[in-house]
Amino acid sequence: MTSALPTGFSPLPFNPARGLPQQVRVTANGRALAVVLVAMTGDIVGTLTLDRTRVVVDGTAELAPRDASGEEGVRAGLTARPPDTAGSAGVRPYLVVLDGGQVIGSAPVVVGRPMAFGTSQAAGLVIEVLVTEFRLTAGALVEPGDVGSRIVAGFREAGAGGPPPRPAVPREGNVHDLLV
């Protein structure tokens, strides 16, 4: 499966053959940022013993349509067998964004959903990161090498597209009046 970035997103040149963690530098809204891709595993010993080409994270599962919706879908999701993972806690990739060495945000990788990162209430959102394809093999967690991993990700400056960001601070007045 090959996936392309939507219009307005610039590629983040992650190279899975370099292994994880890895960092790429970008400029957004006049700031020099670092976007770091890391992966955490609940069973490092188990990960070290896996075949290097075994897929431990496959983002296509997140994009697959669900068989049921509504109450039935919730019940099916809660009673389903856990996915086959590398260890008891599996492997979970995260994106961490740094501005001048300070973490301005982190989030688990969710394929197909833009993730917004910002610094403070005053500065607002700085960057949006979108991962359109994510396939991670055990070898990428252990050592550099081309073992079948694939990462397609991009970024855009916050406010460059999509819905406008919501205010970071609550409005003045009674919060219940805002519900009407």
C-alpha positions in Angstrom: 0.0 0.0 0.0 1.4 3.4 -1.0 -0.2 6.4 0.5 0.4 10.1 -0.4 0.2 13.2 1.7 -2.8 15.5 1.3 -2.3 18.9 -0.3 -0.7 21.4 2.1 1.5 18.9 3.9 5.2 18.8 3.5 6.9 15.4 3.9 8.7 14.5 7.1 11.7 12.5 5.9 11.7 9.7 8.4 13.8 6.8 7.1 12.8 3.5 8.8 16.0 1.9 7.7 17.8 4.2 10.2 15.9 2.5 13.1 14.1 4.2 16.0 14.2 6.6 17.7 14.9 9.2 15.0 14.6 12.9 14.7 13.9 15.2 11.7 14.2 19.0 11.8 11.6 21.3 10.2 10.7 24.9 10.2 7.1 25.9 11.0 5.8 29.4 11.7 9.3 30.7 11.8 10.5 28.2 14.4 13.1 25.5 14.1 11.4 22.4 15.4 12.5 18.8 15.9 10.0 16.0 15.3 11.1 12.8 17.0 9.6 9.4 16.4 10.0 6.9 19.2 8.5 3.5 19.9 7.9 2.0 23.3 7.6 -1.7 24.0 6.4 -3.4 27.1 8.7 -6.4 26.4 12.1 -5.4 25.3 13.6 -8.9 25.7 10.8 -10.3 23.6 11.3 -7.7 21.0 15.0 -8.5 20.8 14.3 -12.2 20.1 11.7 -11.6 17.3 12.4 -12.1 13.7 13.6 -8.7 12.4 11.0 -8.7 9.6 8.0 -9.4 11.9 5.5 -6.5 11.8 4.9 -5.2 15.3 2.8 -2.1 14.4 0.6 -2.0 11.3 -1.3 1.3 10.8 -3.7 -0.1 8.2 -5.6 -1.8 11.1 -6.5 1.7 12.3 -7.9 2.6 8.9 -9.9 -0.6 8.3 -13.7 -0.2 8.5 -15.4 -1.6 11.5 -17.9 -4.5 11.2 -20.4 -3.0 13.6 -21.4 0.5 14.8 -23.2 2.0 17.7 -23.8 -0.2 20.8 -22.9 -3.4 18.9 -19.6 -1.9 17.8 -18.7 -0.8 21.3 -19.6 -4.3 22.7 -17.5 -6.0 19.9 -14.6 -3.7 20.6 -14.6 -4.4 24.3 -14.9 -8.2 23.9 -12.6 -8.7 21.0 -9.4 -10.7 21.3 -6.4 -8.4 21.7 -4.2 -8.1 18.6 -1.2 -10.2 18.2 1.6 -8.1 19.6 5.3 -8.4 20.3 4.8 -8.6 24.1 2.3 -8.2 26.8 2.0 -4.4 26.3 2.8 -4.4 22.6 4.7 -1.6 20.8 3.3 1.9 20.7 4.9 4.6 18.5 4.8 8.2 19.7 5.6 11.5 18.1 7.4 14.1 20.2 7.8 17.7 19.0 10.6 19.9 20.4 11.0 23.7 20.1 14.5 24.8 21.2 15.0 21.6 23.1 11.8 21.9 25.0 9.0 19.4 24.5 5.9 21.3 23.2 3.8 18.1 22.8 3.7 14.4 22.3 1.0 12.0 21.1 0.7 8.4 20.1 0.8 7.9 16.3 -2.7 7.6 14.9 -2.7 6.9 11.1 -5.0 9.3 9.2 -5.6 11.9 11.9 -3.7 15.2 12.0 -2.1 15.8 15.4 -1.7 19.4 16.5 1.2 20.5 18.7 1.7 23.9 20.4 3.8 25.6 23.0 1.5 27.6 25.2 -1.7 29.5 25.4 0.0 32.7 24.2 1.8 31.1 21.2 -1.0 28.7 20.3 -0.6 25.8 17.9 2.6 25.6 15.9 2.5 22.5 13.8 0.2 19.7 12.6 1.7 16.3 11.9 -0.2 13.7 9.8 0.9 10.1 9.4 -0.7 8.4 6.4 1.1 5.1 6.5 2.9 3.4 9.3 4.3 -0.2 9.3 7.0 -1.0 11.8 9.0 -4.2 12.0 10.8 -5.5 15.0 14.2 -4.9 13.4 13.6 -1.1 13.3 13.4 -1.2 17.1 16.6 -3.1 17.5 19.1 -1.8 14.9 19.4 0.2 11.7 18.6 -1.7 8.5 16.0 -2.1 5.8 13.7 -4.8 7.3 10.4 -3.8 5.7 9.2 -0.9 7.8 7.5 2.0 6.1 6.6 5.5 7.4 4.8 8.2 5.4 4.3 11.4 7.4 4.0 15.1 6.8 3.6 18.4 8.5 2.0 21.8 7.9 2.1 25.0 9.9 -0.9 25.2 12.2 -3.7 27.2 10.7 -2.5 26.4 7.1 -5.6 24.3 6.5 -8.4 22.4 8.1 -10.7 23.7 10.8 -9.5 26.7 12.9 -7.9 25.7 16.2 -10.1 26.1 19.3 -9.1 28.7 21.9 -6.7 27.2 24.5 -8.2 29.3 27.3 -11.8 29.1 28.5 -14.0 32.1 27.7 -15.1 34.5 30.5 -18.4 34.0 32.3 -20.4 31.1 33.5 -19.4 27.9 31.6 -23.0 26.7 31.7 -24.1 29.8 29.8 -21.8 28.8 26.9 -23.8 25.6 26.4 -26.9 27.3 25.3 
